[in-house]
Amino acid sequence: MIALTSPYLWYISRATGLVTLVLFTFVIVLGTLVSNRVGGRRVGRFEVNELHRSLSLIAMVFLAIHVLTTVLDTYVATGLLSSIVPFVSRYDRFGVAVGTVSIDLMLAVWISSLAKSRVRPQSWRYIHWLSWLAFISAILHTFLIGSDARVSWGLALCSACAAVVAAAVLWRAFARPQRARGRTALSPLDAPNTDAVGARGQR
């Protein structure tokens, strides 16, 4: 393998790692809102669900860039295999492995979403619960191996992400918000035609 190292790769890897963590935080919180069918008149459930999907895709793009720049930078020997298989990295084996577990879980959740029509709803829901474990692994990975997590602003950012997700967990577990009726994310295209329904009722 050709040796390739640059401070720019290191900076990109650090930046995309933190951006991915922040995006993943928003994805988790929005997923909690979607699962409880939260929505109002100004911001409907369809919009919340679409934002959740869009941020999920963006987060995966930043994650891919983070992994790619980390693997390309040969200053530390991680290797492409370590991004998929835990405990094979020669550099900080445990810290990298925790990140690898998070990646694998994120991929499982993301792929199940892409194939949602072919997955049983109950199985899909169980797979989505892995996103909580993926977030925990991502936070641990950041604290264990992230150089920015050891400075004041980086520590504050990671702690804020952890606190926001913890608040979402507590809200879902103890507040027990009442779910809105109907579909989780009703598209305006799928909305019932009230005029047609009224016309049928008058017949």
Buried (B, 14 or more C-beta within 10 A) or exposed (E): EEEEEEEEBBEBBBBBBBBBBBBBBBBBBBBBBBBBBBBEEEEBBBBBBBBBBEBBEBBBBBBBBBBBBBBBBBEBEBBEEBBEEBEBBEBBBEBBBBBBBBBBBBBBBBEBBEEEEEBEEEEBEEBBEBBBEBBBBBBBBBBBBBEBBEEEEBBEBBEEBBEBBEEBBEBBEEEEEEEBEEEBBBEEEEEEEEEEEEEEEEE
